[in-house]
Amino acid sequence: MDENNTSNITVLITMAGRGSRFKSEGIMKPKHKLEIDGRPMFNYAMSSLSSFFSNRFIFITRSEINDEEFIKNQCAKLGIEDYTILDVTEVTDGQATTALHADAVIEDSDPVAIFNIDTYVEPGEIQKIDIQGDGWIPVFSALGDRWSFVDIADDGTVQSVSEKERISNLATVGFYYFAEWMLFKNAYEEMGETVKHKYGEKYICPLYQWCIENEYEVMAKETDNESVHVLGTPEDIVDFAPNFAQEHNINT
């Protein structure tokens, strides 16, 4: 593939999930709008990508939530000027499928980075200048087995990936780079159903296994553990911001 051009990376934000773990706690507001110590989760997640604010963003959201004004206001505060908002009408079978909804507005040769809306990586840890290879994954040392895992060689080359299977102590922070959009699409087409059959939904990280097996170079970069804050469940947020429990009547 051509040498990476980080100035042309399209940043794709998937934010069309159910939020079922919050609803089970009686929290009905979409999780990206939840206030955490005075800032919406959206702001935390996007702050992770401060290095990319001059790039083009695509936000994929659920049409029933009617997020356009919220996203516009937040992007104005953050300084994100070039963005597109896409609505999906249904809950998809995984983040990879949600991302694919952007196909009509991304060229096959465009480099793409995909990120979620419920992880906060402190600014400065995810940097455009660090991106290399056909695929690139920031990782951190994590406990437990609820993560997407990578096994890497001494030079940072990713040797294998897995979902919820602890093949190493290194888990992804939820940021996935592909040097070309077509590479993501090919991996999805060739491996998407296998991933769904094995893991229950179409996650993105396992798609890199197809890339690796087809001799694409996938690289990883270890980030500072203390800089990664997962906000995917009410319990995660309480760990990060204890006041959240009292504000939302969560038993801890």
C-alpha positions as CSV (number, residue, x, y, z in Angstrom):
1,M,0.0,0.0,0.0
2,D,1.0,3.6,-0.4
3,E,2.9,5.4,2.4
4,N,0.5,6.5,5.1
5,N,-0.8,10.0,4.8
6,T,-2.1,10.9,8.2
7,S,-3.4,14.2,7.2
8,N,-6.0,12.4,5.0
9,I,-7.2,10.0,7.6
10,T,-11.0,9.9,8.0
11,V,-12.0,9.4,11.6
12,L,-15.1,7.2,11.9
13,I,-17.0,7.3,15.2
14,T,-19.5,4.6,15.9
15,M,-22.2,5.7,18.4
16,A,-25.3,3.7,17.4
17,G,-25.4,1.0,20.1
18,R,-28.3,0.2,22.4
19,G,-26.8,1.4,25.7
20,S,-28.5,-1.6,27.3
21,R,-26.2,-1.7,30.4
22,F,-27.2,1.8,31.3
23,K,-30.9,1.3,30.7
24,S,-30.8,-1.7,33.1
25,E,-29.7,0.8,35.8
26,G,-32.6,3.1,34.9
27,I,-30.4,5.6,32.9
28,M,-32.3,6.2,29.7
29,K,-30.3,9.1,28.3
30,P,-27.9,8.0,25.4
31,K,-24.6,7.2,27.1
32,H,-22.6,9.7,24.9
33,K,-24.7,12.5,26.4
34,L,-24.2,11.4,30.0
35,E,-22.5,14.1,32.1
36,I,-19.4,12.9,33.9
37,D,-18.0,15.5,36.3
38,G,-19.6,18.2,34.2
39,R,-18.6,16.9,30.7
40,P,-20.6,14.7,28.4
41,M,-19.0,11.3,27.6
42,F,-18.9,12.5,24.0
43,N,-16.4,15.2,25.0
44,Y,-14.2,12.7,26.8
45,A,-14.1,10.3,23.9
46,M,-13.4,12.9,21.3
47,S,-10.7,14.5,23.5
48,S,-8.8,11.2,23.1
49,L,-8.4,12.2,19.4
50,S,-7.2,15.7,19.8
51,S,-4.4,15.0,17.4
52,F,-7.0,14.4,14.7
53,F,-9.2,17.5,15.1
54,S,-8.1,18.9,11.8
55,N,-9.1,15.7,10.0
56,R,-12.5,14.7,8.6
57,F,-14.9,13.0,11.1
58,I,-17.9,10.9,10.4
59,F,-20.3,10.2,13.2
60,I,-22.7,7.2,12.9
61,T,-25.6,7.6,15.2
62,R,-29.1,6.1,15.6
63,S,-31.8,8.2,13.8
64,E,-34.3,7.8,16.7
65,I,-31.9,9.7,19.1
66,N,-31.8,12.9,16.9
67,D,-28.2,13.8,17.7
68,E,-27.5,16.4,15.1
69,E,-27.7,19.5,17.2
70,F,-25.8,17.9,20.1
71,I,-23.0,16.7,17.9
72,K,-22.8,20.1,16.2
73,N,-22.5,21.9,19.5
74,Q,-19.9,19.5,20.8
75,C,-17.8,19.7,17.7
76,A,-17.9,23.5,17.9
77,K,-16.6,23.4,21.4
78,L,-13.8,20.9,20.5
79,G,-12.8,22.6,17.3
80,I,-13.8,19.8,15.0
81,E,-14.9,21.6,11.8
82,D,-15.0,18.9,9.0
83,Y,-17.6,16.3,9.9
84,T,-20.5,14.4,8.6
85,I,-23.4,12.9,10.6
86,L,-24.9,9.6,9.3
87,D,-28.0,8.0,10.8
88,V,-28.8,4.3,11.0
89,T,-32.3,3.2,11.5
90,E,-31.6,-0.2,13.1
91,V,-29.3,-1.7,15.7
92,T,-26.6,-3.5,13.8
93,D,-24.9,-6.8,14.5
94,G,-21.7,-5.2,15.6
95,Q,-19.4,-2.2,15.4
96,A,-17.9,-3.4,12.2
97,T,-21.3,-3.4,10.5
98,T,-22.1,0.0,11.9
99,A,-18.8,1.3,10.5
100,L,-19.7,-0.1,7.1
101,H,-22.7,2.3,6.9
102,A,-20.2,5.0,6.0
103,D,-19.2,3.3,2.8
104,A,-21.0,5.7,0.6
105,V,-19.0,8.7,1.8
106,I,-15.5,7.1,2.0
107,E,-13.3,6.4,-1.0
108,D,-11.8,2.9,-1.1
109,S,-8.3,4.3,-1.0
110,D,-8.9,6.6,2.0
111,P,-7.1,5.8,5.2
112,V,-9.6,5.3,8.0
113,A,-9.5,5.2,11.8
114,I,-12.5,3.8,13.7
115,F,-13.1,4.7,17.4
116,N,-16.0,4.2,19.8
117,I,-17.8,6.7,22.0
118,D,-17.2,5.2,25.4
119,T,-13.4,5.2,25.9
120,Y,-11.4,8.1,27.2
121,V,-7.7,8.0,26.4
122,E,-6.0,11.1,27.8
123,P,-4.9,13.6,25.1
124,G,-1.5,13.0,23.7
125,E,-1.5,9.2,23.9
126,I,-3.0,8.6,20.5
127,Q,-1.0,10.5,18.0
128,K,-1.1,10.6,14.2
129,I,2.6,10.7,14.0
130,D,2.9,7.3,15.6
131,I,0.7,5.6,12.9
132,Q,2.4,3.0,10.7
133,G,1.7,-0.1,8.7
134,D,-1.4,-1.3,6.9
135,G,-3.2,-1.5,10.3
136,W,-2.3,0.2,13.6
137,I,-3.7,-0.5,17.0
138,P,-3.0,1.4,20.3
139,V,-3.0,-1.1,23.2
140,F,-2.7,-1.1,27.0
141,S,-2.0,-3.7,29.7
142,A,-5.4,-4.9,31.0
143,L,-6.8,-7.2,33.6
144,G,-9.6,-9.7,32.9
145,D,-10.9,-11.1,29.7
146,R,-13.6,-8.7,28.5
147,W,-11.3,-7.0,26.0
148,S,-10.1,-7.3,22.4
149,F,-6.6,-8.7,22.7
150,V,-3.5,-8.6,20.6
151,D,-0.3,-10.6,20.7
152,I,2.7,-8.7,19.4
153,A,6.4,-9.3,18.5
154,D,9.2,-7.4,20.1
155,D,9.2,-4.9,17.2
156,G,5.5,-4.1,17.7
157,T,4.2,-6.2,14.8
158,V,0.8,-7.8,15.6
159,Q,1.0,-11.6,15.3
160,S,-2.6,-12.4,16.2
161,V,-5.8,-10.9,17.6
162,S,-8.7,-12.2,19.6
163,E,-12.0,-11.1,21.1
164,K,-12.6,-11.9,24.8
165,E,-9.8,-14.5,24.7
166,R,-6.7,-13.5,26.7
167,I,-3.9,-14.4,24.2
168,S,-1.7,-11.7,25.9
169,N,-2.0,-9.0,28.5
170,L,-2.4,-6.3,25.8
171,A,-5.9,-5.1,25.0
172,T,-6.9,-2.5,22.5
173,V,-8.1,0.9,23.5
174,G,-10.8,0.7,20.8
175,F,-9.0,2.7,18.1
176,Y,-8.5,0.8,14.8
177,Y,-6.6,2.2,11.8
178,F,-6.7,0.8,8.3
179,A,-4.4,2.3,5.7
180,E,-7.2,1.9,3.1
181,W,-10.9,1.7,3.5
182,M,-10.9,-1.2,1.0
183,L,-8.7,-3.2,3.4
184,F,-11.4,-2.9,6.1
185,K,-14.1,-3.8,3.6
186,N,-12.2,-6.8,2.3
187,A,-11.5,-8.1,5.8
188,Y,-15.2,-7.6,6.7
189,E,-16.4,-9.4,3.6
190,E,-14.0,-12.3,4.1
191,M,-14.2,-12.7,7.8
192,G,-17.3,-10.9,9.2
193,E,-19.5,-13.9,9.4
194,T,-16.8,-16.0,10.9
195,V,-16.3,-13.3,13.6
196,K,-20.1,-13.2,14.3
197,H,-20.4,-16.9,14.5
198,K,-17.4,-17.2,16.9
199,Y,-18.0,-14.1,19.1
200,G,-21.7,-13.3,18.7
201,E,-21.4,-10.0,16.8
202,K,-19.1,-8.4,14.3
203,Y,-16.3,-6.8,16.2
204,I,-13.6,-4.9,14.4
205,C,-10.4,-6.2,16.1
206,P,-10.8,-9.9,14.9
207,L,-10.9,-8.6,11.3
208,Y,-7.2,-7.9,11.6
209,Q,-6.5,-11.6,11.7
210,W,-7.5,-11.8,8.0
211,C,-5.1,-8.9,7.3
212,I,-2.3,-10.7,9.1
213,E,-2.9,-14.0,7.4
214,N,-2.8,-12.1,4.0
215,E,0.5,-10.6,4.8
216,Y,-0.6,-7.0,5.6
217,E,1.5,-5.3,8.2
218,V,-0.4,-4.6,11.4
219,M,1.4,-2.7,14.1
220,A,0.6,-1.9,17.7
221,K,1.7,0.8,20.1
222,E,1.6,0.4,23.9
223,T,0.0,3.3,25.7
224,D,0.3,4.4,29.3
225,N,-2.2,2.3,31.4
226,E,-3.0,5.2,33.6
227,S,-4.2,7.2,30.6
228,V,-6.9,4.7,29.5
229,H,-10.3,5.1,31.0
230,V,-13.1,2.7,29.8
231,L,-16.5,4.2,30.2
232,G,-18.6,1.5,28.7
233,T,-20.7,0.5,31.7
234,P,-22.1,2.4,34.7
235,E,-19.6,0.6,36.9
236,D,-16.8,1.8,34.7
237,I,-17.9,5.4,35.0
238,V,-18.2,5.1,38.8
239,D,-14.6,3.8,38.9
240,F,-13.5,6.9,36.9
241,A,-15.8,9.5,38.5
242,P,-17.3,8.2,41.9
243,N,-19.9,11.0,42.0
244,F,-21.7,9.4,39.1
245,A,-23.1,6.7,41.4
246,Q,-24.9,9.2,43.6
247,E,-26.0,11.4,40.7
248,H,-27.7,8.4,39.1
249,N,-28.7,6.3,42.1
250,I,-26.3,3.5,41.2
251,N,-25.7,0.9,44.0
252,T,-21.9,0.2,44.3
